[in-house]
Amino acid sequence: MGTIFSHMQRVLLRFASSWWLYGLVSGLLLAQVLRNTVPGDSNVFFNAGLDVRNGINPWLESEDSINFQFLNGPFFSILCSILTFLGTQGMYVFTCLATVALVPWSALLAGRLFGITLEGKYLAGVSSLLMLTFPIRANLQYGQFVIPYVFLLLLILYFHCSQKTSAFSDFAIGVGFIALLDFKPHLFLIWIFIFFGLQRKFLNVGLLVGGLAELVILKLITGAFLPHEWFSRLFNRGKGSDGLAGFYNLHTLTVQTKLPSGWDFFLSVGLVLFLSILIFRYTSSKASTFVLLYVALLPVMHPQDLFLLFLFAILLITDKQWSKLDFFFVGLGLVWSSNLLALAINSIAIFGIYFTFTNIQRSKKSSLELSLLILPCLLIQVSEYLGISMDTYRIIANILAILGALLIVGSHSKKNGLKQLISQLNAIQKS
């Protein structure tokens, strides 16, 4: 008994020594977001779930035509109806805890897909850094479900690449992708094109069965197989908030410049061309180029939707010496809150990550590297003195971080990353 107890004690001590910072970062972020009222997105999901439980069409017009609309599909509405039994606050807490729990698992799965070994303190270090990026902060602050669905995607990819293809696995992938598209079609549609193959009939059967199940659920909830209320909301969503509606894309970035009418269009075209040439130069895989440009140019990405991109980018620079540009782009990706206490906590956490998990990067520790990580977050407090509002600064910093993450992923795709993953998927398709 004593031997078993000693072994358990050693295991717990190793776990604590590796994961203390992740627990600290996660706990502080949870304390920060949970002291506020339940956010709008979480309330939307809760109210939609209540509607489903009460036999009401959750896509009927609401009082606020911009912010309080349920845009997701019937599968997700059923999930929301189940979670309403937790209450409004309970559902929000569950969402946040699920996010915190699944970030390390997502990093672990993505690392294995890319052939990058992450375990112990190295996995904890990557997970801690991810927790401070703006996509995670947005998920926690808004009460979004993006992380669980990204985890589902990675789980599908992992099992598909690690096991021989079979009728059942293809069928399960097809149904799984319908669940992903049901939640956010713009975020997961690209993977359908990567997986789809004319000879994979059971995957196509899974897609068909999942789609038919959606129609049946829609009929049960709304009385119609294709309720026009849902589709009208999807198409009209972008009309709100001056056409931006919280989207993070090149158009949003150029609008912040407040150039004369027409010039923002030419700037957008120029950025697209520049980004296309740069990524095409670095990327040997056409599929990788397509994926990267899709993320960069699709005009309906919200900040929480960019988690997968930042996960890929941070993973792909864990096995090499970080450049100063890498530090700068990651630093821009950490910009989110303007709260002084949150900024202080973030700075302490960044110091801890930098000095404790040295294998996240193998470059020489220097004040410049730390400055590139921390200063972008701190500058949000003085942005107004520079004539830039805090919100504008946050948007500019985050979108520049997105472009930087795209370049990081693109520049590494020749060695590993998306090229390796897509090659594996193509090999399975042909087998």
RODREN-128121 format. One record per residue (C-alpha): residue in three letters; x, y, z. Coordinates in nm, 4 decimals, always signed. Example, Ala and Ser with C-alpha at 12.3 -4.5 7.8 and 13.67 -1.06 7.14 Angstrom:
BEGIN
ALA|+1.2300|-0.4500|+0.7800
SER|+1.3670|-0.1060|+0.7140
This chain:
BEGIN
MET|+0.0000|+0.0000|+0.0000
GLY|+0.2848|+0.2345|+0.0888
THR|+0.4486|+0.1738|-0.2491
ILE|+0.1254|+0.2526|-0.4349
PHE|+0.0787|+0.5682|-0.2269
SER|+0.4370|+0.6805|-0.2961
HIS|+0.3897|+0.6210|-0.6689
MET|+0.0667|+0.8225|-0.6714
GLN|+0.2404|+1.0978|-0.4780
ARG|+0.5233|+1.1145|-0.7331
VAL|+0.2727|+1.1244|-1.0196
LEU|+0.0805|+1.4091|-0.8543
LEU|+0.4004|+1.6025|-0.7850
ARG|+0.5118|+1.5684|-1.1487
PHE|+0.1675|+1.6782|-1.2637
ALA|+0.1682|+1.9782|-1.0295
SER|+0.5209|+2.0821|-1.1321
SER|+0.4198|+2.0751|-1.5003
TRP|+0.0674|+2.2135|-1.4878
TRP|+0.0749|+2.4704|-1.2078
LEU|+0.1040|+2.7623|-1.4501
TYR|-0.1774|+2.6372|-1.6728
GLY|-0.3968|+2.6012|-1.3652
LEU|-0.2998|+2.9514|-1.2527
VAL|-0.3630|+3.1113|-1.5920
SER|-0.6914|+2.9272|-1.6418
GLY|-0.8097|+2.9993|-1.2886
LEU|-0.7352|+3.3710|-1.3156
LEU|-0.9070|+3.3993|-1.6546
LEU|-1.2119|+3.2125|-1.5232
ALA|-1.2238|+3.4392|-1.2186
GLN|-1.2086|+3.7418|-1.4481
VAL|-1.4884|+3.6357|-1.6854
LEU|-1.7186|+3.4686|-1.4343
ARG|-1.7417|+3.7745|-1.2095
ASN|-1.9302|+3.9486|-1.4907
THR|-2.2902|+3.8895|-1.5907
VAL|-2.3691|+3.6039|-1.8286
PRO|-2.2653|+3.7322|-2.1762
GLY|-2.4862|+3.7807|-2.4804
ASP|-2.3828|+3.4724|-2.6786
SER|-2.4424|+3.2447|-2.3819
ASN|-2.7836|+3.4021|-2.3255
VAL|-2.8684|+3.3490|-2.6928
PHE|-2.7813|+2.9802|-2.6655
PHE|-2.9752|+2.9442|-2.3406
ASN|-3.2867|+3.1150|-2.4776
ALA|-3.2708|+2.9026|-2.7945
GLY|-3.2485|+2.5898|-2.5798
LEU|-3.5510|+2.7008|-2.3781
ASP|-3.7444|+2.7623|-2.6994
VAL|-3.6682|+2.4080|-2.8172
ARG|-3.7791|+2.2650|-2.4824
ASN|-4.1027|+2.4658|-2.5027
GLY|-4.1750|+2.3675|-2.8639
ILE|-4.1011|+2.7171|-3.0024
ASN|-3.9081|+2.7894|-3.3216
PRO|-3.5725|+2.9267|-3.1903
TRP|-3.5093|+3.1153|-3.5156
LEU|-3.8134|+3.3431|-3.4942
GLU|-3.7422|+3.7164|-3.4970
SER|-3.6188|+3.8509|-3.1642
GLU|-3.6463|+4.2017|-3.0203
ASP|-3.2815|+4.2787|-3.1005
SER|-3.2265|+4.2024|-3.4675
ILE|-2.8472|+4.2159|-3.4466
ASN|-2.7052|+4.0804|-3.1213
PHE|-2.9599|+3.8365|-2.9855
GLN|-3.0190|+3.5969|-3.2688
PHE|-2.9623|+3.2249|-3.2736
LEU|-2.7786|+3.1441|-3.5977
ASN|-2.6679|+2.7856|-3.5353
GLY|-2.8340|+2.4674|-3.6582
PRO|-3.0779|+2.2085|-3.5197
PHE|-2.8155|+1.9702|-3.3747
PHE|-2.6687|+2.2526|-3.1674
SER|-3.0151|+2.3676|-3.0617
ILE|-3.0768|+2.0208|-2.9138
LEU|-2.7475|+2.0428|-2.7230
CYS|-2.8489|+2.3855|-2.5921
SER|-3.1868|+2.2507|-2.4806
ILE|-3.0100|+1.9841|-2.2727
LEU|-2.7716|+2.2374|-2.1162
THR|-3.0591|+2.4666|-2.0117
PHE|-3.1217|+2.2277|-1.7211
LEU|-2.8046|+2.3746|-1.5692
GLY|-2.9590|+2.7214|-1.5571
THR|-2.8254|+3.0381|-1.7241
GLN|-2.5156|+3.0734|-1.5056
GLY|-2.4583|+2.6983|-1.4951
MET|-2.4607|+2.6712|-1.8746
TYR|-2.2069|+2.9536|-1.9017
VAL|-1.9820|+2.7973|-1.6367
PHE|-2.0031|+2.4608|-1.8156
THR|-1.8995|+2.6232|-2.1446
CYS|-1.5987|+2.7940|-1.9836
LEU|-1.4877|+2.4791|-1.7990
ALA|-1.5202|+2.2738|-2.1202
THR|-1.2974|+2.5274|-2.2976
VAL|-1.0309|+2.5125|-2.0253
ALA|-1.0412|+2.1312|-2.0170
LEU|-1.0194|+2.0809|-2.3936
VAL|-0.7408|+2.3259|-2.4845
PRO|-0.4601|+2.0859|-2.3733
TRP|-0.6298|+1.7897|-2.5433
SER|-0.6629|+1.9904|-2.8633
ALA|-0.2937|+2.0817|-2.8479
LEU|-0.2002|+1.7176|-2.7853
LEU|-0.4055|+1.5875|-3.0792
ALA|-0.2829|+1.8580|-3.3170
GLY|+0.0761|+1.7891|-3.2119
ARG|+0.0390|+1.4201|-3.2920
LEU|-0.1144|+1.5031|-3.6303
PHE|+0.1892|+1.7188|-3.7108
GLY|+0.4425|+1.4704|-3.5749
ILE|+0.5336|+1.7027|-3.2837
THR|+0.5786|+1.5333|-2.9462
LEU|+0.4098|+1.7301|-2.6699
GLU|+0.3943|+1.5929|-2.3185
GLY|+0.4468|+1.7003|-1.9600
LYS|+0.5629|+2.0555|-1.9113
TYR|+0.5964|+2.1206|-2.2855
LEU|+0.2285|+2.0446|-2.3427
ALA|+0.1431|+2.2532|-2.0372
GLY|+0.3548|+2.5394|-2.1690
VAL|+0.1900|+2.5412|-2.5116
SER|-0.1527|+2.5150|-2.3476
SER|-0.0754|+2.8062|-2.1120
LEU|+0.0332|+3.0244|-2.4024
LEU|-0.2782|+2.9308|-2.6003
MET|-0.4981|+3.0263|-2.3052
LEU|-0.3715|+3.3842|-2.3292
THR|-0.4419|+3.4239|-2.7019
PHE|-0.7396|+3.6338|-2.8038
PRO|-0.9443|+3.3468|-2.9590
ILE|-0.9524|+3.1682|-2.6195
ARG|-1.0247|+3.4933|-2.4359
ALA|-1.3127|+3.5619|-2.6748
ASN|-1.4526|+3.2109|-2.6245
LEU|-1.4504|+3.2579|-2.2472
GLN|-1.5794|+3.6139|-2.2494
TYR|-1.8645|+3.5496|-2.4935
GLY|-1.9593|+3.2017|-2.3718
GLN|-1.8871|+3.0388|-2.7079
PHE|-1.8583|+2.6656|-2.7913
VAL|-1.5864|+2.6857|-3.0574
ILE|-1.3212|+2.4924|-2.8606
PRO|-1.5329|+2.1748|-2.8102
TYR|-1.6153|+2.1691|-3.1818
VAL|-1.2515|+2.2231|-3.2845
PHE|-1.1647|+1.9355|-3.0508
LEU|-1.4232|+1.7211|-3.2312
LEU|-1.2605|+1.8075|-3.5660
LEU|-0.9135|+1.7190|-3.4352
LEU|-1.0476|+1.3947|-3.2888
ILE|-1.1924|+1.3017|-3.6283
LEU|-0.8620|+1.3838|-3.8001
TYR|-0.6566|+1.1928|-3.5426
PHE|-0.8580|+0.8718|-3.5503
HIS|-0.8825|+0.8896|-3.9270
CYS|-0.5052|+0.9272|-3.9714
SER|-0.4084|+0.6696|-3.7060
GLN|-0.6431|+0.3900|-3.8125
LYS|-0.7186|+0.2107|-4.1348
THR|-1.0161|+0.3467|-4.3181
SER|-1.3357|+0.1451|-4.2836
ALA|-1.7023|+0.1745|-4.3714
PHE|-1.7931|+0.2608|-4.0111
SER|-1.5178|+0.5226|-3.9689
ASP|-1.6112|+0.6922|-4.2967
PHE|-1.9782|+0.6929|-4.1973
ALA|-1.8933|+0.8394|-3.8544
ILE|-1.6782|+1.1090|-4.0180
GLY|-1.9674|+1.2049|-4.2478
VAL|-2.2108|+1.2407|-3.9569
GLY|-1.9445|+1.4208|-3.7521
PHE|-1.8914|+1.6767|-4.0243
ILE|-2.2625|+1.7487|-4.0423
ALA|-2.2473|+1.8255|-3.6690
LEU|-1.9537|+2.0616|-3.7334
LEU|-2.1283|+2.2366|-4.0225
ASP|-2.4435|+2.2611|-3.8119
PHE|-2.2503|+2.4679|-3.5570
LYS|-2.0410|+2.6933|-3.7845
PRO|-2.0418|+2.6056|-4.1556
HIS|-1.7971|+2.8824|-4.2495
LEU|-1.5391|+2.7492|-4.0033
PHE|-1.5496|+2.3791|-4.0953
LEU|-1.6624|+2.3745|-4.4600
ILE|-1.3031|+2.3689|-4.5860
TRP|-1.2441|+2.0259|-4.4302
ILE|-1.5287|+1.8726|-4.6294
PHE|-1.3352|+1.9512|-4.9494
ILE|-1.0199|+1.7947|-4.8019
PHE|-1.1992|+1.4759|-4.6975
PHE|-1.4418|+1.4391|-4.9831
GLY|-1.3735|+1.1656|-5.2366
LEU|-1.6011|+1.0140|-5.4984
GLN|-1.4943|+0.6620|-5.4013
ARG|-1.5643|+0.7106|-5.0320
LYS|-1.9279|+0.6125|-5.0506
PHE|-1.9725|+0.5523|-4.6773
LEU|-1.8490|+0.9031|-4.5963
ASN|-2.1049|+1.0341|-4.8431
VAL|-2.3712|+0.8125|-4.6803
GLY|-2.2770|+0.9597|-4.3426
LEU|-2.3143|+1.3129|-4.4809
LEU|-2.6516|+1.2189|-4.6285
VAL|-2.7810|+1.0568|-4.3084
GLY|-2.6596|+1.3521|-4.0987
GLY|-2.8268|+1.5975|-4.3356
LEU|-3.1549|+1.4045|-4.3303
ALA|-3.1417|+1.3976|-3.9501
GLU|-3.1084|+1.7775|-3.9534
LEU|-3.4176|+1.8105|-4.1716
VAL|-3.6162|+1.5817|-3.9415
ILE|-3.5134|+1.7817|-3.6324
LEU|-3.6021|+2.1067|-3.8099
LYS|-3.9448|+1.9639|-3.8931
LEU|-4.0018|+1.8607|-3.5314
ILE|-3.8896|+2.1974|-3.3915
THR|-4.0354|+2.4413|-3.6453
GLY|-4.2962|+2.2454|-3.8390
ALA|-4.0984|+2.2920|-4.1633
PHE|-3.8106|+2.0979|-4.3158
LEU|-3.6406|+2.4203|-4.4288
PRO|-3.7568|+2.7125|-4.2104
HIS|-3.6910|+3.0394|-4.3915
GLU|-3.6299|+3.2218|-4.0609
TRP|-3.3006|+3.0381|-4.0061
PHE|-3.1651|+3.1055|-4.3555
SER|-3.2751|+3.4704|-4.3575
ARG|-3.0809|+3.5244|-4.0355
LEU|-2.7682|+3.3643|-4.1789
PHE|-2.7777|+3.5880|-4.4872
ASN|-2.8692|+3.9090|-4.3020
ARG|-2.6208|+3.8770|-4.0150
GLY|-2.3465|+4.0755|-4.1882
LYS|-2.5657|+4.3837|-4.2303
GLY|-2.5336|+4.4762|-3.8643
SER|-2.2644|+4.6819|-3.6946
ASP|-2.1710|+4.8898|-3.9986
GLY|-2.1250|+4.5764|-4.2071
LEU|-1.8510|+4.4429|-3.9746
ALA|-2.0694|+4.2603|-3.7218
GLY|-1.7686|+4.1640|-3.5115
PHE|-1.5874|+3.9951|-3.7995
TYR|-1.2059|+3.9785|-3.8085
ASN|-1.0873|+4.0006|-4.1677
LEU|-0.8914|+4.2164|-4.4086
HIS|-1.1909|+4.4400|-4.4785
THR|-1.2301|+4.5102|-4.1062
LEU|-0.8620|+4.6037|-4.0900
THR|-0.8781|+4.8438|-4.3836
VAL|-1.1923|+5.0098|-4.2458
GLN|-0.9948|+5.1039|-3.9328
THR|-0.7625|+5.3137|-4.1476
LYS|-1.0526|+5.5517|-4.2245
LEU|-0.9212|+5.6138|-4.5753
PRO|-1.1287|+5.8131|-4.8273
SER|-1.4062|+5.6207|-4.9987
GLY|-1.2722|+5.3668|-5.2445
TRP|-0.9159|+5.3627|-5.1147
ASP|-0.9980|+5.0966|-4.8539
PHE|-1.1012|+4.8694|-5.1429
PHE|-0.7674|+4.9153|-5.3219
LEU|-0.5812|+4.8574|-4.9944
SER|-0.7771|+4.5336|-4.9400
VAL|-0.6960|+4.4121|-5.2925
GLY|-0.3298|+4.4990|-5.2421
LEU|-0.3125|+4.3087|-4.9150
VAL|-0.4820|+4.0079|-5.0726
LEU|-0.2336|+4.0010|-5.3601
PHE|+0.0638|+4.0474|-5.1283
LEU|-0.0567|+3.7741|-4.8920
SER|-0.1325|+3.5367|-5.1793
ILE|+0.2152|+3.5779|-5.3326
LEU|+0.3874|+3.5437|-4.9953
ILE|+0.1991|+3.2315|-4.8881
PHE|+0.2290|+3.0726|-5.2339
ARG|+0.6052|+3.1334|-5.2242
TYR|+0.6450|+2.9613|-4.8872
THR|+0.3881|+2.6851|-4.9331
SER|+0.4656|+2.3817|-5.1465
SER|+0.1197|+2.2276|-5.1078
LYS|-0.1633|+2.3764|-5.3130
ALA|-0.4122|+2.2476|-5.0555
SER|-0.2208|+2.4288|-4.7799
THR|-0.2292|+2.7507|-4.9812
PHE|-0.6035|+2.7118|-5.0328
VAL|-0.6656|+2.6556|-4.6603
LEU|-0.4576|+2.9565|-4.5554
LEU|-0.6149|+3.1947|-4.8051
TYR|-0.9589|+3.0659|-4.7106
VAL|-0.8964|+3.1618|-4.3474
ALA|-0.7510|+3.4992|-4.4428
LEU|-1.0127|+3.6098|-4.6909
LEU|-1.3412|+3.4587|-4.5748
PRO|-1.5347|+3.7589|-4.4400
VAL|-1.7256|+3.5907|-4.1570
MET|-1.4602|+3.4890|-3.9025
HIS|-1.5159|+3.6111|-3.5471
PRO|-1.2241|+3.6354|-3.3003
GLN|-1.3180|+3.3065|-3.1288
ASP|-1.3173|+3.1275|-3.4672
LEU|-0.9408|+3.1704|-3.5110
PHE|-0.8391|+2.9232|-3.2374
LEU|-0.7438|+2.6467|-3.4809
LEU|-0.5164|+2.8787|-3.6794
PHE|-0.3319|+2.9958|-3.3671
LEU|-0.3089|+2.6397|-3.2387
PHE|-0.1394|+2.5344|-3.5642
ALA|+0.0902|+2.8394|-3.5682
ILE|+0.2141|+2.8005|-3.2090
LEU|+0.2655|+2.4261|-3.2497
LEU|+0.4710|+2.4715|-3.5658
ILE|+0.7209|+2.7033|-3.3940
THR|+0.7666|+2.4911|-3.0821
ASP|+1.0317|+2.2747|-3.2472
LYS|+1.2552|+2.5557|-3.3721
GLN|+1.4218|+2.8723|-3.2529
TRP|+1.1706|+3.1531|-3.2522
SER|+1.2527|+3.4567|-3.4610
LYS|+1.1914|+3.8079|-3.3324
LEU|+0.9008|+3.8273|-3.5800
ASP|+0.7445|+3.5161|-3.4235
PHE|+0.7581|+3.6800|-3.0806
PHE|+0.5999|+3.9953|-3.2227
PHE|+0.3120|+3.8153|-3.3941
VAL|+0.2397|+3.6026|-3.0858
GLY|+0.2522|+3.9183|-2.8730
LEU|-0.0090|+4.0818|-3.0977
GLY|-0.2205|+3.7673|-3.0593
LEU|-0.2220|+3.8130|-2.6799
VAL|-0.3910|+4.1563|-2.6995
TRP|-0.7443|+4.1488|-2.5649
SER|-0.8352|+4.3020|-2.2287
SER|-0.7689|+4.6625|-2.1272
ASN|-0.8309|+4.5924|-1.7567
LEU|-0.5230|+4.6895|-1.5536
LEU|-0.5490|+4.3874|-1.3239
ALA|-0.5876|+4.1556|-1.6224
LEU|-0.2856|+4.3170|-1.7909
ALA|-0.0774|+4.2681|-1.4777
ILE|-0.1874|+3.9038|-1.4525
ASN|-0.1132|+3.8451|-1.8216
SER|+0.2340|+3.9962|-1.7872
ILE|+0.3166|+3.7764|-1.4888
ALA|+0.1843|+3.4702|-1.6735
ILE|+0.3898|+3.5537|-1.9853
PHE|+0.7030|+3.5853|-1.7702
GLY|+0.6226|+3.2476|-1.6148
ILE|+0.5685|+3.0809|-1.9529
TYR|+0.8840|+3.2336|-2.0987
PHE|+1.1169|+3.1378|-1.8144
THR|+0.9590|+2.8086|-1.7025
PHE|+0.8788|+2.6345|-2.0301
THR|+1.2036|+2.7071|-2.2098
ASN|+1.1446|+2.4383|-2.4710
ILE|+0.8555|+2.6372|-2.6172
GLN|+1.1372|+2.8306|-2.7794
ARG|+1.5085|+2.7708|-2.7817
SER|+1.6280|+3.1206|-2.8461
LYS|+1.8392|+3.3092|-2.5953
LYS|+1.6292|+3.4783|-2.3260
SER|+1.6434|+3.8517|-2.3797
SER|+1.4591|+4.1653|-2.2809
LEU|+1.3721|+4.2296|-2.6461
GLU|+1.1907|+3.8960|-2.6823
LEU|+0.9932|+3.9554|-2.3640
SER|+0.9126|+4.3088|-2.4780
LEU|+0.7775|+4.1797|-2.8091
LEU|+0.5501|+3.9420|-2.6153
ILE|+0.4311|+4.1794|-2.3434
LEU|+0.4367|+4.5336|-2.4859
PRO|+0.1534|+4.4867|-2.7405
CYS|-0.0780|+4.3964|-2.4503
LEU|+0.0355|+4.6928|-2.2404
LEU|+0.0096|+4.9448|-2.5245
ILE|-0.3690|+4.9119|-2.5229
GLN|-0.3671|+5.1302|-2.2101
VAL|-0.1878|+5.4172|-2.3861
SER|-0.3494|+5.3762|-2.7284
GLU|-0.5988|+5.6567|-2.6620
TYR|-0.3099|+5.8973|-2.5994
LEU|-0.1889|+5.8058|-2.9479
GLY|-0.5270|+5.8975|-3.0966
ILE|-0.6392|+5.5349|-3.1353
SER|-0.9352|+5.3987|-2.9412
MET|-0.8815|+5.0822|-2.7378
ASP|-1.1255|+4.8854|-2.9542
THR|-0.9560|+4.9986|-3.2746
TYR|-0.6134|+4.9088|-3.1357
ARG|-0.7385|+4.5648|-3.0293
ILE|-0.8861|+4.4953|-3.3739
ILE|-0.5733|+4.6095|-3.5593
ALA|-0.3406|+4.4114|-3.3310
ASN|-0.5475|+4.0941|-3.3541
ILE|-0.5903|+4.1031|-3.7323
LEU|-0.2180|+4.1653|-3.7804
ALA|-0.1625|+3.8650|-3.5518
ILE|-0.3907|+3.6597|-3.7781
LEU|-0.1844|+3.7541|-4.0824
GLY|+0.1304|+3.6677|-3.8898
ALA|-0.0105|+3.3285|-3.7888
LEU|-0.0966|+3.2590|-4.1527
LEU|+0.2607|+3.3346|-4.2568
ILE|+0.3978|+3.1131|-3.9769
VAL|+0.1817|+2.8188|-4.0842
GLY|+0.2558|+2.8784|-4.4519
SER|+0.6321|+2.9039|-4.4017
HIS|+0.6407|+2.5732|-4.2138
SER|+0.4164|+2.3729|-4.4441
LYS|+0.7061|+2.2463|-4.6550
LYS|+0.8499|+2.0625|-4.3551
ASN|+0.5436|+1.9525|-4.1625
GLY|+0.2127|+2.0959|-4.0543
LEU|-0.0684|+2.1176|-4.3043
LYS|+0.1284|+1.9484|-4.5808
GLN|+0.1938|+1.6412|-4.3655
LEU|-0.1655|+1.6285|-4.2429
ILE|-0.3198|+1.6721|-4.5884
SER|-0.0762|+1.4182|-4.7382
GLN|-0.1935|+1.1665|-4.4788
LEU|-0.5565|+1.2357|-4.5629
ASN|-0.4924|+1.2074|-4.9359
ALA|-0.3119|+0.8766|-4.8866
ILE|-0.6072|+0.7398|-4.6915
GLN|-0.8471|+0.8616|-4.9597
LYS|-0.6553|+0.6697|-5.2259
SER|-0.6230|+0.3500|-5.0206
